Amino acid sequence: MEKEEVKKKVQNTFGKNAEKYVTSKIHGDAAELNQLVQTLNPHKDWVVLDIATGGGHVAKSLAPFVSQVFAADLTKEMLANTARHLESYKNIWYVTADAEALPFLDKYFDAVTCRIAPHHFPNPERFITEAGRVLKPGGHFLMIDNISPEEKELAGFMNTVEKLRDDSHCRCLSTGEWRKLFAASGLHETNTKSRKKTFEFPSWVRRTAESDEQIRAVEDYILQADQAAADYFQIEFHDGRVQSFKVDEWMALCVKH
């Protein structure tokens, strides 16, 4: 699939589901957002860029602690909906922007963040290159995303489930793959944290699935998981239906050399 076609799918999916991402419990997880702020340790004079801001949860969390936040997103409808929700925050600016071709000057930002979005980017290496480019030397880059296991079959299972549920999904990378990209862009890893994140299947699948047939296709695929995948992703069943499963989420803080 052409890269531009992928990005159009992202815009279509998130434009239609903008409100669901504002209200999503996963995206609005207060404990994780607080941990993000503590890990980044923002300063009052910082200018921050939040890439693929979605429902604006990171921008909203950081705004009280910094000078300005630029909330950027590829999808104008998503960004407009978020701006309406956050209109009381006067130091957040909204910019339609592609994570892989940011419309900002070199060495402009004190910090760049991106949370639960990179798996939608067709060219993650360009995203990391761009994040590094717009950061000041000594600036901080903080990324949180779902990551795939290093084991090839398990990674394939995870990405297939995501793609069946959301056609705008590209690929969850492994920590090893991300680390290579960080190093290539002069981003020095200083702090990381992994956790298991639970997806409650009924609400998770309905956030982007467009039909009952699509929901059934996702569930059928999970029901056919082999023992290794069922164990790794801790799939929970009840009366022959999928209730929940768990994926790995990774937070990485880097400093630009």
Buried (B, 14 or more C-beta within 10 A) or exposed (E): EEEEEBBEBBBBBBBBBBEBBBEBEBBBBEEBBEBBBEBBEBEEEBBBBBBBBBBBBBBBBBBEBBBBBBBBBBBBBBBBBBBEBBEEBEBBBBBBBBBBEBEBEEEBBBBBBBBBBBBBBBBBBBBBBBBBBBBBEEBBBBBBBBBBBEEEEBBEBBBBBBBBBBBBBBBBBBBEBBBEBBBEBBBEBEEBEEEEBBBEBEEBBBBBBEEEEBBEBBBEBBEEBEEEBBEBBEBBBEEEEBEBBBBBBBBBBBBBE
